[in-house]
């Protein structure tokens, strides 16, 4: 029997890997924050997922989300991400949280432009320390962006 849970709370449990969730096909919200996860993986069967909370892990790359096209909220705060990438398939993504990561140049946020539904972008407390004009140029191309959190950067 396939599990019918809509929410799954697996935060602060010490997990090193995302696994064994294939039966949760109706899962809408997945809380995995505060673990020791290093890679986004094994979520391709969770096509109903709308909210994914992966903050405060050890993730260094945004990847393997192409099957999660219903994601509306993606929280990757407090990881080690160096670049916004691999989000083109997330056509419903509205809120992207990347506070306290390793973003530092305009090129690192360039792919945010591909997120056509993005209305909120949180890139506070990253490593931006120069080229404010380049950053503004990229952010101005995110058509539906309504909320930008940028404090804690040296630009």
C-alpha positions as CSV (number, residue, x, y, z in Angstrom):
1,X,0.0,0.0,0.0
2,X,1.3,3.4,-0.9
3,X,1.6,5.9,1.9
4,X,-0.9,8.8,1.9
5,X,1.0,11.3,4.1
6,X,0.9,14.8,2.8
7,X,3.6,16.1,5.2
8,X,6.8,14.3,6.3
9,X,8.9,15.6,9.2
10,X,12.5,14.2,9.1
11,X,14.3,17.3,10.4
12,X,17.1,17.1,12.9
13,X,17.4,13.4,12.8
14,X,21.0,13.0,11.7
15,X,20.3,11.7,8.2
16,X,23.3,11.6,5.8
17,X,21.3,10.8,2.7
18,X,17.8,11.2,1.2
19,X,16.4,7.7,0.7
20,X,13.5,5.3,1.1
21,X,10.8,7.8,0.3
22,X,9.6,6.3,-3.0
23,X,6.3,5.1,-1.5
24,X,5.3,8.6,-0.4
25,X,4.0,9.5,-3.8
26,X,1.4,11.9,-2.4
27,X,3.8,13.8,-0.2
28,X,3.4,17.6,-0.5
29,X,5.8,19.0,2.1
30,X,9.1,17.4,3.1
31,X,11.1,18.7,6.1
32,X,14.7,17.6,6.0
33,X,16.4,20.6,7.6
34,X,19.2,20.3,10.2
35,X,20.6,16.9,9.0
36,X,23.9,16.0,7.4
37,X,22.7,15.6,3.9
38,X,25.3,16.4,1.2
39,X,23.4,15.8,-2.0
40,X,19.8,16.4,-3.3
41,X,18.8,12.9,-4.6
42,X,16.1,10.2,-4.7
43,X,13.2,12.6,-4.9
44,X,12.1,11.8,-8.4
45,X,9.1,9.8,-7.4
46,X,7.8,12.7,-5.2
47,X,6.2,14.5,-8.1
48,X,3.4,16.0,-5.9
49,X,6.0,17.8,-3.7
50,X,5.2,21.5,-3.3
51,X,7.5,22.5,-0.4
52,X,11.0,21.2,0.2
53,X,13.0,22.3,3.3
54,X,16.6,21.4,3.1
55,X,18.1,24.2,5.1
56,X,21.2,23.7,7.4
57,X,22.7,20.7,5.7
58,X,25.9,20.2,3.7
59,X,24.6,20.6,0.2
60,X,26.9,22.2,-2.3
61,X,24.9,21.9,-5.5
62,X,21.3,22.3,-6.6
63,X,20.6,19.2,-8.6
64,X,18.2,16.3,-9.2
65,X,15.0,18.3,-8.9
66,X,13.8,18.0,-12.6
67,X,10.9,15.6,-11.6
68,X,9.7,17.9,-8.8
69,X,7.9,20.3,-11.2
70,X,5.3,21.3,-8.6
71,X,7.7,22.8,-6.1
72,X,6.6,26.2,-5.0
73,X,9.0,26.6,-2.1
74,X,12.6,25.5,-2.0
75,X,14.6,26.3,1.1
76,X,18.3,25.7,0.9
77,X,19.4,28.2,3.5
78,X,22.6,27.5,5.4
79,X,24.3,25.1,3.0
80,X,27.4,25.4,0.8
81,X,25.8,26.3,-2.6
82,X,28.0,28.2,-4.9
83,X,25.7,28.7,-7.8
84,X,22.0,28.8,-8.7
85,X,21.5,26.1,-11.3
86,X,19.3,23.3,-12.5
87,X,16.0,24.9,-11.7
88,X,14.6,25.3,-15.2
89,X,12.1,22.5,-14.8
90,X,10.6,24.1,-11.6
91,X,8.0,26.1,-13.5
92,X,5.9,26.7,-10.3
93,X,8.8,27.8,-8.1
94,X,7.9,31.0,-6.3
95,X,10.1,31.2,-3.2
96,X,13.8,30.3,-3.3
97,X,15.7,30.6,0.0
98,X,19.5,30.6,-0.3
99,X,20.6,32.7,2.7
100,X,24.0,31.8,4.2
101,X,25.5,30.0,1.2
102,X,28.6,30.6,-0.9
103,X,27.1,32.8,-3.7
104,X,29.6,35.5,-4.6
105,X,29.3,36.8,-8.2
106,X,26.6,37.9,-10.6
107,X,27.3,34.7,-12.6
108,X,26.4,32.6,-9.5
109,X,22.8,33.9,-9.6
110,X,22.4,34.2,-13.4
111,X,20.2,31.1,-13.7
112,X,17.6,32.6,-11.4
113,X,16.4,34.3,-14.5
114,X,15.2,30.9,-15.8
115,X,12.8,30.6,-12.8
116,X,9.8,32.2,-14.6
117,X,7.5,32.2,-11.6
118,X,10.0,33.3,-8.9
119,X,8.5,36.1,-6.7
120,X,10.7,35.8,-3.6
121,X,14.5,35.4,-3.6
122,X,16.5,35.3,-0.4
123,X,20.3,35.6,-0.9
124,X,21.1,37.3,2.4
125,X,24.5,36.8,4.1
126,X,26.3,35.3,1.1
127,X,29.7,36.3,-0.2
128,X,28.7,39.2,-2.5
129,X,31.4,41.9,-2.1
130,X,31.7,43.6,-5.5
131,X,30.0,44.2,-8.8
132,X,26.7,45.4,-7.4
133,X,25.7,46.8,-10.8
134,X,26.0,43.3,-12.4
135,X,23.9,41.8,-9.6
136,X,21.2,44.4,-10.0
137,X,21.2,43.8,-13.8
138,X,20.5,40.1,-13.3
139,X,17.9,40.6,-10.6
140,X,16.1,43.1,-12.7
141,X,15.6,40.4,-15.3
142,X,13.5,38.2,-13.0
143,X,10.2,39.5,-14.2
144,X,7.9,38.5,-11.3
145,X,10.4,39.1,-8.5
146,X,8.6,41.1,-5.8
147,X,10.6,40.3,-2.6
148,X,14.4,40.3,-2.4
149,X,16.4,39.7,0.8
150,X,19.9,40.8,0.3
151,X,21.2,42.2,3.7
152,X,24.4,40.8,5.1
153,X,26.4,41.2,1.9
154,X,29.2,43.7,1.4
155,X,27.9,45.1,-1.9
